[in-house]
C-alpha cells in the first residue's frame, strides 16, 4: 500500500510542477509580447474622439510597455488633428509624447484644403488613411474602429 501512495504522491508532484512551469512561461510571454494597435478615426462625432483618447489610456494601463498605437484620421474626423479646430490638442500631445502616432490622411487634407502647417505639430501624414489601415492589418496589427 505504501508503494502505491508514494507513486500517487510522485504523480501529483509531477503534475503540479508541469502546470507551474506552463504558468510561468505564459506570464513571461504576456509581458514581452509587443502589442501593435491601429485605430481608425473617421467620424466628426467629438464623443468618439474623446472615446479614442480614453481607449488608448485604458490600453496603456494594461500594457504600459511593449505597446505601439497608431491613430489614422481621415474623412470627417480630420479636424481632430487640425490645430485650431480640435478640442483634444493637450491629450494628443501627451499621448504622442508617450509614443502614440497620430496620422492624417493626405487625400482628406486635399479634399478639405488643409495644409500640413494647419495640423498639430505632433501629427504625421499618410497618403491614404484607408490604405494605411489596410497596410497595418496586413502587417499583423490589431484593428480598432472608432465610435461609441
Sine and cosine of phi, psi and omega as CSV:
sin_phi,cos_phi,sin_psi,cos_psi,sin_omega,cos_omega
0.00,0.00,-0.66,0.75,-0.02,-1.00
-0.91,0.42,-0.49,0.87,0.06,-1.00
-0.91,0.42,-0.65,0.76,0.02,-1.00
-0.92,0.38,-0.62,0.78,0.01,-1.00
-0.91,0.42,-0.70,0.72,0.03,-1.00
-0.87,0.48,-0.64,0.76,0.02,-1.00
-0.90,0.44,-0.68,0.73,0.03,-1.00
-0.91,0.41,-0.67,0.74,0.02,-1.00
-0.89,0.46,-0.70,0.71,0.03,-1.00
-0.88,0.48,-0.69,0.73,0.02,-1.00
-0.87,0.49,-0.70,0.71,0.00,-1.00
-0.91,0.42,-0.66,0.75,0.02,-1.00
-0.88,0.47,-0.69,0.72,0.01,-1.00
-0.89,0.46,-0.71,0.71,0.00,-1.00
-0.87,0.50,-0.74,0.67,0.00,-1.00
-0.90,0.43,-0.61,0.79,0.01,-1.00
-0.90,0.43,-0.68,0.73,0.01,-1.00
-0.91,0.42,-0.70,0.71,0.02,-1.00
-0.88,0.47,-0.67,0.74,0.01,-1.00
-0.90,0.44,-0.65,0.76,0.03,-1.00
-0.88,0.47,-0.71,0.71,0.03,-1.00
-0.91,0.43,-0.63,0.78,0.00,-1.00
-0.90,0.44,-0.66,0.75,0.01,-1.00
-0.92,0.40,-0.65,0.76,0.03,-1.00
-0.91,0.42,-0.62,0.78,0.03,-1.00
-0.90,0.43,-0.68,0.73,0.01,-1.00
-0.88,0.47,-0.68,0.73,0.02,-1.00
-0.89,0.45,-0.66,0.75,-0.02,-1.00
-0.90,0.43,-0.64,0.77,-0.05,-1.00
-0.95,0.32,-0.43,0.90,0.00,-1.00
-1.00,0.02,-0.28,0.96,-0.01,-1.00
-0.96,-0.27,-0.26,0.97,0.01,-1.00
-0.91,0.41,0.71,-0.71,0.07,-1.00
-1.00,0.02,0.79,-0.61,0.00,-1.00
-0.98,-0.22,0.87,-0.49,0.02,-1.00
-0.94,-0.34,0.84,-0.54,-0.07,-1.00
-0.78,-0.63,0.82,-0.58,0.12,-0.99
-0.95,-0.30,0.76,-0.65,-0.04,-1.00
-0.91,-0.42,0.82,-0.57,0.02,-1.00
-1.00,-0.09,0.82,-0.58,0.02,-1.00
-0.83,-0.56,0.92,-0.39,-0.03,-1.00
-0.63,-0.78,0.52,0.86,0.01,-1.00
-0.84,-0.54,0.54,-0.84,0.06,-1.00
-0.99,0.14,-0.07,1.00,-0.03,-1.00
-0.93,0.36,0.94,-0.34,-0.05,-1.00
-0.92,0.38,-0.36,0.93,0.11,-0.99
-0.92,0.40,-0.58,0.81,0.08,-1.00
-0.93,0.38,-0.59,0.81,0.04,-1.00
-0.88,0.47,-0.71,0.70,0.04,-1.00
-0.89,0.46,-0.63,0.77,0.02,-1.00
-0.88,0.47,-0.64,0.77,0.03,-1.00
-0.87,0.49,-0.72,0.69,0.02,-1.00
-0.85,0.52,-0.72,0.69,0.01,-1.00
-0.89,0.45,-0.67,0.74,0.02,-1.00
-0.88,0.48,-0.68,0.73,0.00,-1.00
-0.89,0.45,-0.71,0.70,0.01,-1.00
-0.88,0.47,-0.62,0.79,0.02,-1.00
-0.93,0.37,-0.63,0.77,0.06,-1.00
-0.89,0.46,-0.67,0.75,0.00,-1.00
-0.89,0.45,-0.50,0.86,0.04,-1.00
-0.92,0.40,-0.61,0.79,-0.01,-1.00
-0.97,0.23,-0.68,0.73,0.00,-1.00
-0.83,-0.56,0.98,0.18,-0.04,-1.00
-0.91,0.40,-0.30,0.95,0.09,-1.00
-0.72,-0.69,0.12,-0.99,0.00,-1.00
0.87,0.50,0.64,0.77,-0.04,-1.00
-0.72,-0.70,0.77,-0.64,0.13,-0.99
-0.86,-0.51,0.79,-0.61,0.02,-1.00
-0.80,-0.60,0.73,-0.68,0.12,-0.99
-0.81,-0.59,0.81,-0.58,0.08,-1.00
-0.98,-0.20,0.85,-0.52,0.01,-1.00
-0.97,-0.26,0.88,-0.48,-0.10,-0.99
-0.94,-0.35,0.81,-0.59,0.03,-1.00
-0.45,-0.89,0.08,-1.00,0.02,-1.00
0.87,0.49,-0.64,-0.77,-0.10,-1.00
-0.92,0.39,-0.15,0.99,-0.01,-1.00
-1.00,0.03,-0.03,1.00,-0.15,-0.99
-0.81,0.58,-0.54,0.84,0.00,-1.00
-0.89,0.45,-0.28,0.96,0.08,-1.00
-0.83,0.56,-0.53,0.85,-0.04,-1.00
-0.95,-0.31,0.03,1.00,0.03,-1.00
-1.00,0.08,0.85,-0.53,-0.17,-0.99
-0.81,0.59,-0.69,0.72,-0.08,-1.00
-1.00,-0.04,0.19,0.98,0.00,-1.00
-0.82,-0.57,-0.33,0.94,-0.06,-1.00
-0.99,0.12,0.52,-0.86,0.10,-0.99
-0.99,-0.16,0.02,1.00,-0.17,-0.98
-0.87,-0.50,0.39,0.92,-0.06,-1.00
-0.84,0.55,-0.69,0.72,-0.02,-1.00
-0.91,0.41,-0.69,0.73,0.02,-1.00
-0.90,0.45,-0.68,0.73,0.00,-1.00
-0.89,0.45,-0.69,0.72,0.02,-1.00
-0.87,0.49,-0.72,0.69,0.01,-1.00
-0.86,0.51,-0.74,0.67,-0.01,-1.00
-0.92,0.40,-0.62,0.78,0.05,-1.00
-0.88,0.47,-0.63,0.77,0.05,-1.00
-0.88,0.47,-0.40,0.91,0.01,-1.00
-1.00,-0.07,0.12,0.99,0.10,-1.00
0.98,-0.21,0.01,1.00,0.04,-1.00
-0.97,0.24,0.72,-0.69,0.02,-1.00
-0.99,-0.12,0.67,-0.74,0.08,-1.00
-0.84,-0.54,0.86,-0.51,-0.05,-1.00
-0.81,-0.59,0.74,-0.67,0.04,-1.00
-0.99,-0.10,0.58,-0.81,0.04,-1.00
-0.98,0.20,0.83,-0.55,0.00,-1.00
-0.93,0.36,-0.51,0.86,0.08,-1.00
-0.87,0.48,-0.72,0.70,0.02,-1.00
-0.91,0.42,-0.65,0.76,0.00,-1.00
-0.86,0.50,-0.71,0.71,0.04,-1.00
-0.87,0.48,-0.69,0.72,-0.02,-1.00
-0.87,0.49,-0.59,0.81,-0.06,-1.00
-0.97,-0.23,0.20,0.98,0.01,-1.00
0.82,0.58,0.72,0.69,0.04,-1.00
-0.96,-0.28,0.78,-0.63,0.01,-1.00
-0.98,-0.21,0.27,-0.96,-0.05,-1.00
-0.85,0.53,-0.59,0.81,-0.03,-1.00
-0.95,0.31,-0.19,0.98,0.05,-1.00
-1.00,0.08,-0.26,0.96,-0.02,-1.00
-0.99,0.16,0.34,-0.94,0.17,-0.98
-0.83,0.56,0.54,-0.84,-0.04,-1.00
-0.86,0.51,-0.51,0.86,-0.06,-1.00
-0.99,0.13,-0.16,0.99,-0.06,-1.00
-0.98,0.20,0.69,-0.72,0.15,-0.99
-0.98,-0.18,-0.07,-1.00,0.01,-1.00
-0.69,-0.72,0.52,-0.85,0.11,-0.99
-0.77,-0.63,0.50,-0.86,-0.04,-1.00
-0.85,0.53,-0.65,0.76,-0.02,-1.00
-0.59,-0.80,0.82,-0.57,0.01,-1.00
-0.89,0.47,-0.71,0.70,-0.02,-1.00
-0.90,0.44,-0.69,0.73,0.01,-1.00
-0.90,0.44,-0.61,0.79,0.02,-1.00
-0.88,0.47,-0.69,0.72,0.02,-1.00
-0.88,0.47,-0.69,0.73,0.01,-1.00
-0.88,0.47,-0.72,0.69,0.00,-1.00
-0.87,0.50,-0.68,0.73,0.01,-1.00
-0.89,0.45,-0.66,0.75,0.02,-1.00
-0.91,0.42,-0.63,0.78,0.04,-1.00
-0.90,0.43,-0.46,0.89,0.05,-1.00
-0.99,0.11,-0.02,1.00,0.06,-1.00
0.99,-0.13,0.12,0.99,0.02,-1.00
-0.94,0.34,0.55,-0.84,0.12,-0.99
-0.97,0.25,0.55,-0.84,-0.08,-1.00
-0.92,-0.38,0.74,-0.68,0.07,-1.00
-0.78,-0.63,0.80,-0.60,0.01,-1.00
-0.99,-0.12,0.65,-0.76,0.03,-1.00
-0.95,0.31,0.33,-0.95,0.05,-1.00
0.69,-0.72,0.21,-0.98,0.00,-1.00
-0.95,-0.32,0.00,0.00,0.00,0.00
